[in-house]
Amino acid sequence: MKLGVLTALFSDKPLKEVLELIRPLELQTVELGTGNYPGDPHCPRKELLESKPKRDELLAMLAGEGLEISALSCHGNPIHPDEDYAKANHEVTMETIKLANLLGVKVINGFSGCPGSGPGDKRPNWVTCAWPPDYLEILDWQWNEVVLPYWSKMNTELGNAGLKFGFELHPGFVVYNTDTMLRVRRECGDNIGANFDPSHLFWQGMEPVECVKALGDCIYHVHAKDSIVHDANAKINGVNDYKPYDDEINRSWIFRTCGYGHDMKWWNDFFSTLRMVGYDGPISIEHEDSLMSNWEGLSKAVHFLKQSIIFEAPTAMTWA
C-alpha cells in the first residue's frame, strides 16, 4: 500500500507550494481534483488537455517529489434532475477520462449522483425508506430510468478507456452503502467500483471492516478519513443530521482526523482486511476535521497511519 493525500484541502495554494509543504511528510501519492465539487486548482483539466508540455511539466514536478497520482477526482452529480447542471458535471467526467489516459492514471473517483423523483424535477430526491409507497415508486423510476442507463453507458466508456471509476459511498446519492454499491456494479459492469471512505459508513451505523469483506475486489481506491458519532446527541435525534458542520457540539456526528474517531486497533484491522481481500493500492488522506487546521490534521493523520498501514508485500509462510 502507498500513503497519499487528496490535495483539495490546500486549494488556496498553487500545486508547487503544496508539494513543498507536504515534502517533510514523505508521502507517495497525490489525488488531484479535476472539477465539479473538488474544483481543479492543482490539475486544471482544460489547460492540461490542450497542452502536452503542461502535462509533462505536471508529471515531472510530481516525479521530482517522488510522487505519483493515485486518482483524479471529479465528484459531482452527472444525473442531477437539472439538465444543464447534469450536463456540466457529465462533461467534467468525460474530460477527466480523457485526461486520465493522457496522464497514465488508472482510477477516477466521484459520486454516483442522485436524480429527482420523476421527469420535470429540478432538485435531487434521496430516498431512504420504503413507505409510504410513493418512495418505492420513486426508487424504481430513479434506478430503471436514470441510474442504470447512465452508468451502464459510462461503464462502456470506462472500459474503452481502460479505466476504473470509484464511487464514494455517500448519503445524498443513490450509491451510499454496500447494497447499492453492489447493485450498480452488478447491473452496470465491473469498471465501476468503490472509492472506499470509512468515515461515511461509521456515521450511518455500518462497520467498515465488514463492508470491505462484502465489497471485496470492487474496491479501486481508499480514502483515509475518520468520523465519530456523539451518542448523547444521536440517541435523541438519530444520525441523519442537517445541522451545520461547524456546530460540532450539537451534531450527532462529525468528521475527525484518523485516530481521533477510532483507535489504532480498528485501523490495523481495516488495513489487514483490505490486504485479505486483495487491495494493495493507495490510501489517500482526505482531511475534513473542523476541529483542526488543515496542516495539523494532515500531519497527525500521516503520523498515525504510517504506524498502521501495511506497506510491504507479505513474505512466504515459513511456518506453514
N, C-alpha and C positions, 0 to 999 in steps of 0.2 A: 504494500500500500504506500501511497505518497500523500504528504500533507500539503495543503494549499489554502488559498483564500479567495472568496468572491470579492473582487476589488470595489464593489459598489459602495462599501462603507466609506471610501475615500473619494467619492465622486467629485468633491470640490477641489481636488488636486490633479495636476497632469500626471499621466502614467509614469513618466520618468521620475518624478518626485515620489510617487507611491513606491516604486521599486527601490529607491534609495532608502525610504523609510522602513520598508519591511526586510531589507537586506540582513540586519542582525538576527532575524528570526530563523534564517536558513530554511525557508520553505522550498518546496519542489515544484509546485504548480500554482497557476492563477486561473480563475474562472472570470471571463470577461463578458460584460453586458453588451448587447448589440442593439438595444432599443426596447420599445414598449415600457413596461414598468421599471426595469433596471436602468433605462437610458443607455447611452453608448459613449460616455466621456473618455473611456480608455480604449475603445475599439470602434472608432467612427465607421459605421457599416458602409455607407455610400462612398465615402472617401477611399476606403480600403478596396472596395470592389472595383473602383475606377483606376487604381494605381498600383501596379506591381512593385515599383520602388518603395512605396509606403508600406506595403505588406512585408517586403523584405526587411525594411527598417524595423518594423514591429517585431518580427521573429528574431532578428539579430539582437535587438535590445533585450528580449526575454532570454535568449540563449546566453548572452553575456552575463546574466544574473544567475544562470544555472536553472532557469525556469522553463516549463512547458505549459501549454494551455490545456487545462483539464476538460473544459467545455465552453461553449458560447451560450449565453443565456438571453432569451428573448421572451421572458414571462409576460403574457398578455391574455387577451380573450378574443381569439380569432373567430369564435362563434357567437359573439355578442349580438343581441337582437337588433341593435342599431347598425344597419348595413354599412354605413360609412366607417363607423368605429371598427367593426369586424374586418372590413376590407383593409384598413390601415394596419391593423395587427397582423393580418394574414400576409400582407406584403413584407412586413418586417421579418416574419418567419421564413418566407421564401428566399429573401435576400440573405438571411442568416445561413440557410442551407448552402447557397452558392459560396458565401464567404468561408464557411467551414471547410468546404472542399479545397478552396484556394489556399487556406492556411494549414491544411493537413490535420484538422480537428475532426474527431470521430463522433462526438456526442454534442447534442444541443439540448438545453434544458428549458422547460416552460411549464405552463399550466394547460389543463385540458379545456378550460373555458367553461362558460355557462350560458345557455340560451335563455330566452324569455319563456313564457308559459304557452305561447302559441303565436301564429302569424300576426304581425302588426304590433307586437310589443316593442317597447323601447328600452326596457331595463331587464337585466337578468333575473331569473327566479330560481333560487336554490331550494330544492325540495328535500326535506329530511324526515318526513313522516308519511304513513300510508293511509291516513284518514283525516278528514273526510275524503271520499273517493275522487274528488277533483284532483287531488295531488298525484294519485297514481295515473290519472289520465294525462296530467302534465308531464310526468316522467316518461310515460310511453311515447308521447309526442317528441319530447326532447331527444331521447335516445334514438328512436327509429327515423325521425325526420331530419335531425340535425347532427347529433354527436357521431353516430356510426357512419353515416355517409361522408362527413367531413374527414374524420380520422382514418377511415379506410382509404380514401384518396391520398391523404398525407402519408400513410404507411407505404403506399406505392412510390410516392415521390422520394421518401427517405431511402427506400430500397434501391431505387435507381441511382441515388447519390452515394450509396454505401454508408449511410449514417444511421445513428440511433437517436431517438428522441426520449428524454427522460421527463416524465410528468412529476411535478412536485405535488404530492398528495396534500391538498389544501382545502379546508372548508370554504364554501362560497362558490366552488367549482364542481362540475359533475363527478370528477375523479378526486375523491377526498379520503378514501380508506382502501383497505386491502381488496375488498369485494369489488368495488368499482374499478380499481386498477386492473384486476384480473379479467373483468368483463370486457373492458375496452381492448385489452391485449388479445383476448380470446376471439373477439368478433372483428377486430380490425387488422391484427397482424403483429408479428414479434419484432418489428423495427421500432415499436413503441414499448417503453418500459418505465421504470421508476427512477426519478432523482430522489433518493430516499432521505427525507429530513425527519428525524425522530421527534423534533420539537412539536410539530403539528399533531402528531399521534398521541403524545403524552397527554395533552390537554383535552383531547377527545375521549380519553379513558382507555386507550389501547396500550398494549405492551409492545413497543417497537421490536424487541428481540424476537417475539413470536411472529410479528409481521414479516420480519426478514426471512424466517423459516418458510412462511407461506408464499412469499413472493419469489424466493429462490433466484433462479438465473435471469429474472427480468429486472434486476437492479443494475442500472447502467452508470450511475453516478451517486455519490453520497454527500449530503450536507451535514456538517457538524454544527449543531445548534441545540441548545438545551431550553427547557421551559419548566416551570413549576406551577402546580395548582395550589392555591391558597384554600385549604379545606374549609376554613371558617366561612369564607365567602361563598365557595362552591356549594356548601351544604344548604345555603339559603337560596341561592339564585341559579345553581347549575353552572355548567361550563360554557354555554353559548352566551358570550358576554360582549355587548356592544359599547361598553364604557371606553373612553379614550385610552390609548396605550400609556399615556403619562399619568393616569390615575391609578398608579400601581397598588396603592394600599387598599383600594376598594374593588379592584378587579378580581375575578375568580382565578385568573392565571396570568402569568407574564413570561416573556422570553427571558432566558438567562444565558450568560456565558457558560460554556461547557465546564462542568464541575460544580456550578452553583445551583443546579437543579437536581442533578443526580450524581452519585458518588463514583469514585474510581472503579469500584466493583461492577457497577452497572455498565460503565463504558468498556471495561475489559470484556464483559460478556458480549456486548454489542459487537465489538471488532472480532472477537473469536467466532461469533455466529456468522458474520459476514464471510470470514475465511472458510467456514464449514460449507456455506452454500456456493462457494467458488468465486466470491467477489474479491478482487485484489487490485482495485482501481484507486482513484484519487479520493481523498477525504477533504472536502472543501469547506473551510470555516465560513459561516455566514453570521456576522455579528449584528444582533438586533437587541442587545441588552440595554434597556433605557436607564439602568442604574449605574452604568459605567461609561466612561469616554470610549470612543472607538479604539484608541490605541491601547488603553488598559484592558479592555475586553478582549481584543485580539491577542495581545501578548500573553495574557493569562490563559487564554484558550490554547495557544500554541504550547506553552509550558506544560499544561495539564495533559493535552492529547499526546505529546511526544512520549509520555510515560505509559500510554495505554495502547496506541496504535501498534499493530504488528507490521513492521516494515519489511522484514526479511522473509524469504520463502522458507518453509519448514524443511528440516533435514530428514533423511531416511530414518524410519523407526528401527533403530539398532537394538531396541529391547524386545521387538516382536518378530 
